[in-house]
Amino acid sequence: MPNSLLASQDLLKTLPFGGPKAADPALVDSSQWSKITTMKAYPDYRLRVKSPNLCDTNVTQYTGYLDTAEDKHFFFWFFEARNQAKTGDTPVILWTNGGPGCSSLVGVLMELGPCRVNKGGAGTSHNPYGWNENAHVIFIDQPLNTGFSYGQRVDNSYDAGKDVNVFLRMFYHLFPKYASSQLHVFGESYAGHYVPAIGKAIHETNQVLAKKRQEGTLTKAEESVAVLPLPYTTWGRHNNPYNVNMPSKPLHLEIPPLLAAGIRVLIYAGDADWICNWYGNKAYAQALVWPGQTGFNQMEDLLWTVDGEDAGEVRTHRNLTFIRVFGSGHFVPLDRPKSALDMINRWVSNKAFS
């Protein structure tokens, strides 16, 4: 585990997170939570929320859990944007780390969160490259038993995606002022398995709601869910290296339907990352079978600059974009925070990279 995260353990104890040891009291003692909500559409779920005082105290923030009747409890941490546009125009970013099993607190405290843990763990410092500069950001610990999330295991990414979909809808139900914001789902590393499943769950639910002529709580999600897939090795497509008798579903197949539906998709990779290398990511992007495949493969790679410095190469056609980030390893927001912030600001505002 990274040293800075180890150093933050005592610091995190100051937060009213709850957690596995407090599971039963928290579920029955409503006084521990400032807000608790349920929805008729999802009777087996409920959302409980607190307002912590850590990290970026200049913005509204919430922590809490999505609870299910199946003894599943997903932890989340929300930060409002530092610079907000008019109501509904400030986008929402949902972030999940990879692993599998890597807590999104790594994203909060080491990468793209609004603060960094001070050396020794005694407090936090402002992160000038936090992604909540111009967007509301939700960090979620999933799948179960990752970070502060706990409960019965989730057998596959599709089940986890369905739970995250419900979480978003209940979050918007509790905080309707964010419901009209564009939604962008991001992740890194093994989150290339999670994010397509989340995008699939959101998109399919929106389609069902549209057929019923109901207004969904994710008003603009069909146009704006941004997903980050990664290349899949042979075992990732067909079998499990830890048990060859256990099949693994090919999540890369969930991306073409999202592209065909007009959902914007971004794939990015650091060119110093060996495990999820940019060659494989680019080859994967070119191999995607969708109506714009030929056009994407015929496009040239263009130079992307940030404040006059070369930041990477970009290829875009219609709603698919691939970015090679110069000089970055596996964790782009950590290795190249300035480039990562420019990337996310351009993406959520739909501005060209070159």
Secondary structure, DSSP 4 states (H G I P E B T S, - for coil): --HHHHHTHHHHTTS----GGGHHHHHH-GGG-SEEEEETTEEEEEEEEE---SS-TTS-EEEEEEEETTSEEEEEEEE--SS--STTTS-EEEEE--TTT--THHIIIIISSSEEEPTTSSSEEE-TT-GGGSSEEEEEE-STTSTT-EESPP-SHHHHHHHHHHHHHHHHHHSGGGTTS-EEEEE-TTHHHHHHHHHHHHHHHHHHHHHTT---SSTTHHHH--B------HHHHH-BTTBTTS----GGGGHHHHHHTT--EEEEEETT-STT-HHHHHHHHHH--STTHHHHHHSPPEEEEETTEEEEEEEEETTEEEEEETT--S-HHHHSHHHHHHHHHHHHTT----
